[in-house]
Amino acid sequence: MRAMLLEKPRVVEENPLRLVELPLPEPAPGEIRVRVGVCGVCHTDLHMVEGDLTLPRLPVVPGHQIVGTVDALGEGANEFRLGDRVGVPWLYSTCGECAYCRKGLENLCELARFTGFHVDGGYAEAMVVPAAFAYALPGTFSDLEAAPLLCAGIIGYRALMLSNIQPGERLGIFGFGASGHIVIQIARYLHCEVCVFTRAESHRQLARQLGAAWTGAAGEAPPTPLDAAIIFAPAGKLVPEALRTLRRGGTLALAGITMSPLPEMEYRLLYQERILRSVANSTRDDARSLLRLAAEIPLRTKVEPFQLPEANHALQNLKGSKIHGASVLVI
């Protein structure tokens, strides 16, 4: 099968992903094999490719926003039938036994494995996954439309929930890429007023089209203090800027898997019971809840397609903020 393989992290301008032929994987007991139709391109993939994250294995096939069809079943994998359409997100497996898993915090499981990170992912014609960590997808979405839901959507949903936002309140979004353009739709569904902070005028235009009440750059003051905010951009320097926008008792959620160093800042930005918290991975309940909500709203994802051999180019465009919405590889 064809796959884009990462053998050694390098800056994405050096085209670190190489098109190769790999053996077709066989599902182990409890696993399914997915013939990949499309796979979303994520900022986490960029962080992996460029070496911002310490990789547990090399070489590895990235990709964790996978939409495809089941074409082989491992022994005991009874959750799906051959030909079913499924989605595979970042969370690949957990131990199911530790204190975190028992408390419903499987996203914090110390033995968790992640798709395209610990195991080969979706920048390939096929991949295998435990059936318990794959999902049936709403029929209202095409493959291209569904792919961004599987990470940008799921992690955006978790970040929104952990921001403590309530219906009708004011939300700030810092960075307006794949997650931002999904989260604003959920927030508007909850009748929230949304302010978007982003550098690119084209991203501001998309935000306004999706219902943003105000757009501007980080450092600018929104019309009124915000009840909650989410930072999607991996820039630590945004933290004090975002805290300045919050009312007393407001929450700032950091949605990235990695971030540049946070600058030293005055305690008064946190004082008056403002909350600063990170968002780590996601749970299967997050995935199921987001997919149900996506069909109910219904969410509409803006997608820029690329062919599998163009994976390096897609990541380069992502790094350069040239993607309006989400980029997706067509396998």
C-alpha positions as a Python dict, from the first residue, in 0.01 Angstrom:
ca = {
    (1, 'M'): (0, 0, 0),
    (2, 'R'): (108, 362, -51),
    (3, 'A'): (194, 568, 256),
    (4, 'M'): (368, 893, 349),
    (5, 'L'): (641, 792, 593),
    (6, 'L'): (829, 1005, 845),
    (7, 'E'): (1178, 863, 896),
    (8, 'K'): (1343, 1163, 1061),
    (9, 'P'): (1188, 1491, 1182),
    (10, 'R'): (1293, 1798, 982),
    (11, 'V'): (1146, 2137, 906),
    (12, 'V'): (852, 2084, 677),
    (13, 'E'): (1007, 2298, 403),
    (14, 'E'): (1256, 2011, 352),
    (15, 'N'): (972, 1768, 264),
    (16, 'P'): (1036, 1519, 546),
    (17, 'L'): (752, 1284, 447),
    (18, 'R'): (840, 1028, 180),
    (19, 'L'): (598, 834, -41),
    (20, 'V'): (669, 462, 8),
    (21, 'E'): (515, 118, -42),
    (22, 'L'): (441, -67, 283),
    (23, 'P'): (288, -410, 347),
    (24, 'L'): (-88, -412, 396),
    (25, 'P'): (-143, -438, 776),
    (26, 'E'): (-341, -730, 918),
    (27, 'P'): (-582, -677, 1209),
    (28, 'A'): (-501, -848, 1538),
    (29, 'P'): (-778, -985, 1763),
    (30, 'G'): (-1021, -706, 1851),
    (31, 'E'): (-898, -486, 1565),
    (32, 'I'): (-1041, -378, 1232),
    (33, 'R'): (-858, -279, 917),
    (34, 'V'): (-972, 47, 762),
    (35, 'R'): (-927, 127, 396),
    (36, 'V'): (-859, 498, 425),
    (37, 'G'): (-1062, 730, 205),
    (38, 'V'): (-942, 1061, 347),
    (39, 'C'): (-731, 1181, 638),
    (40, 'G'): (-731, 1529, 788),
    (41, 'V'): (-407, 1722, 833),
    (42, 'C'): (-356, 1851, 1188),
    (43, 'H'): (-121, 2090, 1369),
    (44, 'T'): (-13, 1790, 1577),
    (45, 'D'): (115, 1628, 1256),
    (46, 'L'): (318, 1942, 1190),
    (47, 'H'): (462, 1933, 1543),
    (48, 'M'): (557, 1567, 1491),
    (49, 'V'): (714, 1617, 1151),
    (50, 'E'): (921, 1914, 1268),
    (51, 'G'): (1037, 1748, 1591),
    (52, 'D'): (848, 1966, 1840),
    (53, 'L'): (721, 1643, 2000),
    (54, 'T'): (939, 1355, 2115),
    (55, 'L'): (829, 1064, 1900),
    (56, 'P'): (792, 721, 2062),
    (57, 'R'): (880, 544, 1736),
    (58, 'L'): (1038, 605, 1398),
    (59, 'P'): (967, 556, 1120),
    (60, 'V'): (597, 628, 1154),
    (61, 'V'): (304, 712, 928),
    (62, 'P'): (127, 1024, 1067),
    (63, 'G'): (-243, 1104, 1049),
    (64, 'H'): (-528, 1078, 1300),
    (65, 'Q'): (-841, 1223, 1137),
    (66, 'I'): (-922, 913, 937),
    (67, 'V'): (-1238, 831, 743),
    (68, 'G'): (-1262, 498, 564),
    (69, 'T'): (-1439, 166, 534),
    (70, 'V'): (-1389, -157, 726),
    (71, 'D'): (-1236, -419, 496),
    (72, 'A'): (-1106, -681, 743),
    (73, 'L'): (-1205, -794, 1092),
    (74, 'G'): (-976, -936, 1356),
    (75, 'E'): (-1098, -1221, 1575),
    (76, 'G'): (-1365, -1097, 1817),
    (77, 'A'): (-1405, -757, 1652),
    (78, 'N'): (-1784, -754, 1642),
    (79, 'E'): (-1857, -381, 1668),
    (80, 'F'): (-1860, -329, 1289),
    (81, 'R'): (-1931, -517, 968),
    (82, 'L'): (-1733, -526, 648),
    (83, 'G'): (-1810, -217, 441),
    (84, 'D'): (-1911, 2, 737),
    (85, 'R'): (-1787, 361, 723),
    (86, 'V'): (-1587, 455, 1032),
    (87, 'G'): (-1380, 737, 1173),
    (88, 'V'): (-1054, 698, 1366),
    (89, 'P'): (-931, 989, 1585),
    (90, 'W'): (-619, 1066, 1792),
    (91, 'L'): (-699, 833, 2086),
    (92, 'Y'): (-600, 484, 1965),
    (93, 'S'): (-618, 279, 2286),
    (94, 'T'): (-598, 297, 2667),
    (95, 'C'): (-532, 44, 2941),
    (96, 'G'): (-891, 57, 3069),
    (97, 'E'): (-777, -33, 3421),
    (98, 'C'): (-588, 260, 3575),
    (99, 'A'): (-741, 517, 3810),
    (100, 'Y'): (-777, 767, 3525),
    (101, 'C'): (-960, 520, 3302),
    (102, 'R'): (-1191, 415, 3587),
    (103, 'K'): (-1275, 781, 3658),
    (104, 'G'): (-1370, 853, 3295),
    (105, 'L'): (-1041, 1038, 3236),
    (106, 'E'): (-899, 795, 2982),
    (107, 'N'): (-745, 1091, 2801),
    (108, 'L'): (-492, 1102, 3088),
    (109, 'C'): (-415, 728, 3089),
    (110, 'E'): (-37, 686, 3118),
    (111, 'L'): (-50, 385, 2884),
    (112, 'A'): (-265, 557, 2621),
    (113, 'R'): (-152, 520, 2261),
    (114, 'F'): (-226, 772, 1990),
    (115, 'T'): (-296, 726, 1621),
    (116, 'G'): (-14, 826, 1388),
    (117, 'F'): (215, 868, 1688),
    (118, 'H'): (259, 534, 1866),
    (119, 'V'): (117, 342, 1568),
    (120, 'D'): (92, 406, 1196),
    (121, 'G'): (-190, 640, 1107),
    (122, 'G'): (-395, 759, 815),
    (123, 'Y'): (-144, 908, 570),
    (124, 'A'): (-175, 569, 401),
    (125, 'E'): (-415, 353, 203),
    (126, 'A'): (-496, 137, 507),
    (127, 'M'): (-445, 117, 884),
    (128, 'V'): (-558, -102, 1173),
    (129, 'V'): (-726, 12, 1496),
    (130, 'P'): (-899, -148, 1796),
    (131, 'A'): (-1266, -164, 1705),
    (132, 'A'): (-1356, -11, 2043),
    (133, 'F'): (-1173, 309, 1942),
    (134, 'A'): (-1338, 359, 1601),
    (135, 'Y'): (-1669, 537, 1543),
    (136, 'A'): (-1966, 518, 1312),
    (137, 'L'): (-2003, 854, 1137),
    (138, 'P'): (-2323, 1053, 1076),
    (139, 'G'): (-2448, 999, 723),
    (140, 'T'): (-2509, 1373, 684),
    (141, 'F'): (-2135, 1430, 624),
    (142, 'S'): (-1928, 1332, 324),
    (143, 'D'): (-1588, 1177, 390),
    (144, 'L'): (-1417, 1513, 330),
    (145, 'E'): (-1658, 1697, 559),
    (146, 'A'): (-1627, 1436, 835),
    (147, 'A'): (-1247, 1421, 857),
    (148, 'P'): (-1191, 1751, 1048),
    (149, 'L'): (-1448, 1647, 1307),
    (150, 'L'): (-1220, 1367, 1425),
    (151, 'C'): (-957, 1588, 1588),
    (152, 'A'): (-1021, 1956, 1518),
    (153, 'G'): (-1381, 1893, 1616),
    (154, 'I'): (-1325, 1658, 1910),
    (155, 'I'): (-1045, 1853, 2077),
    (156, 'G'): (-1227, 2178, 2005),
    (157, 'Y'): (-1538, 2037, 2171),
    (158, 'R'): (-1341, 1926, 2478),
    (159, 'A'): (-1169, 2264, 2500),
    (160, 'L'): (-1506, 2439, 2479),
    (161, 'M'): (-1648, 2223, 2759),
    (162, 'L'): (-1339, 2278, 2978),
    (163, 'S'): (-1361, 2654, 2922),
    (164, 'N'): (-1674, 2646, 3143),
    (165, 'I'): (-1866, 2849, 2887),
    (166, 'Q'): (-2242, 2863, 2943),
    (167, 'P'): (-2516, 2924, 2684),
    (168, 'G'): (-2551, 3293, 2607),
    (169, 'E'): (-2207, 3392, 2742),
    (170, 'R'): (-1915, 3558, 2561),
    (171, 'L'): (-1635, 3339, 2422),
    (172, 'G'): (-1296, 3436, 2280),
    (173, 'I'): (-1113, 3219, 2024),
    (174, 'F'): (-740, 3281, 1970),
    (175, 'G'): (-623, 3129, 1642),
    (176, 'F'): (-882, 3049, 1377),
    (177, 'G'): (-789, 2730, 1196),
    (178, 'A'): (-957, 2391, 1175),
    (179, 'S'): (-1069, 2378, 1540),
    (180, 'G'): (-1168, 2742, 1556),
    (181, 'H'): (-1399, 2725, 1257),
    (182, 'I'): (-1580, 2428, 1415),
    (183, 'V'): (-1594, 2562, 1771),
    (184, 'I'): (-1749, 2892, 1663),
    (185, 'Q'): (-2039, 2697, 1512),
    (186, 'I'): (-2096, 2506, 1836),
    (187, 'A'): (-2073, 2826, 2039),
    (188, 'R'): (-2321, 3005, 1814),
    (189, 'Y'): (-2555, 2704, 1846),
    (190, 'L'): (-2536, 2766, 2223),
    (191, 'H'): (-2629, 3133, 2158),
    (192, 'C'): (-2286, 3252, 2269),
    (193, 'E'): (-2135, 3577, 2145),
    (194, 'V'): (-1794, 3498, 1991),
    (195, 'C'): (-1488, 3720, 1951),
    (196, 'V'): (-1210, 3588, 1728),
    (197, 'F'): (-845, 3694, 1758),
    (198, 'T'): (-638, 3609, 1450),
    (199, 'R'): (-372, 3776, 1235),
    (200, 'A'): (-496, 3690, 885),
    (201, 'E'): (-771, 3904, 736),
    (202, 'S'): (-895, 3603, 536),
    (203, 'H'): (-942, 3413, 864),
    (204, 'R'): (-1129, 3710, 1010),
    (205, 'Q'): (-1359, 3713, 709),
    (206, 'L'): (-1437, 3343, 758),
    (207, 'A'): (-1500, 3406, 1129),
    (208, 'R'): (-1747, 3682, 1048),
    (209, 'Q'): (-1920, 3459, 793),
    (210, 'L'): (-1962, 3199, 1068),
    (211, 'G'): (-2115, 3448, 1309),
    (212, 'A'): (-1832, 3617, 1499),
    (213, 'A'): (-1957, 3933, 1670),
    (214, 'W'): (-1609, 4089, 1666),
    (215, 'T'): (-1271, 4006, 1511),
    (216, 'G'): (-929, 4151, 1576),
    (217, 'A'): (-568, 4072, 1663),
    (218, 'A'): (-429, 3946, 1992),
    (219, 'G'): (-358, 4249, 2208),
    (220, 'E'): (-670, 4431, 2095),
    (221, 'A'): (-949, 4464, 2349),
    (222, 'P'): (-1289, 4313, 2266),
    (223, 'P'): (-1594, 4535, 2320),
    (224, 'T'): (-1667, 4380, 2662),
    (225, 'P'): (-1481, 4134, 2890),
    (226, 'L'): (-1514, 3767, 2798),
    (227, 'D'): (-1656, 3488, 3013),
    (228, 'A'): (-1419, 3229, 2865),
    (229, 'A'): (-1152, 3194, 2601),
    (230, 'I'): (-966, 2919, 2415),
    (231, 'I'): (-618, 2942, 2264),
    (232, 'F'): (-573, 2714, 1963),
    (233, 'A'): (-253, 2876, 1833),
    (234, 'P'): (64, 2715, 1980),
    (235, 'A'): (202, 3051, 2095),
    (236, 'G'): (270, 3094, 2466),
    (237, 'K'): (290, 3472, 2427),
    (238, 'L'): (-87, 3473, 2375),
    (239, 'V'): (-159, 3358, 2731),
    (240, 'P'): (-124, 3697, 2905),
    (241, 'E'): (-303, 3866, 2613),
    (242, 'A'): (-595, 3625, 2647),
    (243, 'L'): (-608, 3656, 3026),
    (244, 'R'): (-645, 4033, 2987),
    (245, 'T'): (-970, 3980, 2797),
    (246, 'L'): (-1137, 3774, 3073),
    (247, 'R'): (-1382, 3891, 3335),
    (248, 'R'): (-1328, 3800, 3699),
    (249, 'G'): (-1369, 3423, 3744),
    (250, 'G'): (-1330, 3357, 3371),
    (251, 'T'): (-1153, 3051, 3228),
    (252, 'L'): (-878, 3031, 2968),
    (253, 'A'): (-831, 2686, 2807),
    (254, 'L'): (-512, 2599, 2617),
    (255, 'A'): (-604, 2350, 2347),
    (256, 'G'): (-267, 2270, 2189),
    (257, 'I'): (-61, 1955, 2244),
    (258, 'T'): (249, 2174, 2267),
    (259, 'M'): (316, 2544, 2299),
    (260, 'S'): (608, 2783, 2294),
    (261, 'P'): (721, 2897, 2642),
    (262, 'L'): (479, 3106, 2843),
    (263, 'P'): (623, 3448, 2925),
    (264, 'E'): (659, 3576, 3278),
    (265, 'M'): (347, 3772, 3365),
    (266, 'E'): (199, 3973, 3648),
    (267, 'Y'): (-8, 3783, 3904),
    (268, 'R'): (-292, 4033, 3865),
    (269, 'L'): (-379, 3867, 3531),
    (270, 'L'): (-473, 3547, 3720),
    (271, 'Y'): (-598, 3714, 4037),
    (272, 'Q'): (-973, 3745, 4102),
    (273, 'E'): (-1015, 3370, 4047),
    (274, 'R'): (-944, 3352, 3679),
    (275, 'I'): (-866, 2994, 3572),
    (276, 'L'): (-586, 2884, 3339),
    (277, 'R'): (-596, 2520, 3228),
    (278, 'S'): (-460, 2290, 2961),
    (279, 'V'): (-661, 2049, 2749),
    (280, 'A'): (-505, 1705, 2702),
    (281, 'N'): (-621, 1467, 2430),
    (282, 'S'): (-984, 1353, 2445),
    (283, 'T'): (-1204, 1065, 2555),
    (284, 'R'): (-1433, 834, 2363),
    (285, 'D'): (-1728, 1011, 2525),
    (286, 'D'): (-1597, 1339, 2379),
    (287, 'A'): (-1592, 1181, 2033),
    (288, 'R'): (-1943, 1039, 2061),
    (289, 'S'): (-2083, 1365, 2199),
    (290, 'L'): (-1920, 1576, 1928),
    (291, 'L'): (-2040, 1351, 1647),
    (292, 'R'): (-2397, 1360, 1780),
    (293, 'L'): (-2385, 1737, 1815),
    (294, 'A'): (-2227, 1779, 1472),
    (295, 'A'): (-2525, 1606, 1311),
    (296, 'E'): (-2776, 1795, 1526),
    (297, 'I'): (-2649, 2149, 1453),
    (298, 'P'): (-2548, 2053, 1172),
    (299, 'L'): (-2182, 2158, 1160),
    (300, 'R'): (-2035, 2257, 826),
    (301, 'T'): (-1663, 2212, 778),
    (302, 'K'): (-1467, 2414, 525),
    (303, 'V'): (-1213, 2182, 361),
    (304, 'E'): (-916, 2220, 126),
    (305, 'P'): (-832, 1879, -32),
    (306, 'F'): (-484, 1757, -122),
    (307, 'Q'): (-373, 1428, -277),
    (308, 'L'): (-173, 1185, -61),
    (309, 'P'): (166, 1264, -226),
    (310, 'E'): (100, 1634, -148),
    (311, 'A'): (114, 1579, 230),
    (312, 'N'): (431, 1787, 269),
    (313, 'H'): (273, 2071, 73),
    (314, 'A'): (-43, 2055, 287),
    (315, 'L'): (169, 2081, 604),
    (316, 'Q'): (367, 2371, 456),
    (317, 'N'): (43, 2558, 387),
    (318, 'L'): (-77, 2482, 739),
    (319, 'K'): (245, 2622, 885),
    (320, 'G'): (209, 2935, 674),
    (321, 'S'): (-153, 2995, 783),
    (322, 'K'): (-264, 2950, 422),
    (323, 'I'): (-541, 2702, 502),
    (324, 'H'): (-889, 2851, 544),
    (325, 'G'): (-1070, 2590, 751),
    (326, 'A'): (-913, 2244, 740),
    (327, 'S'): (-685, 2057, 499),
    (328, 'V'): (-760, 1695, 413),
    (329, 'L'): (-560, 1435, 223),
    (330, 'V'): (-758, 1237, -34),
    (331, 'I'): (-611, 888, -28),
}
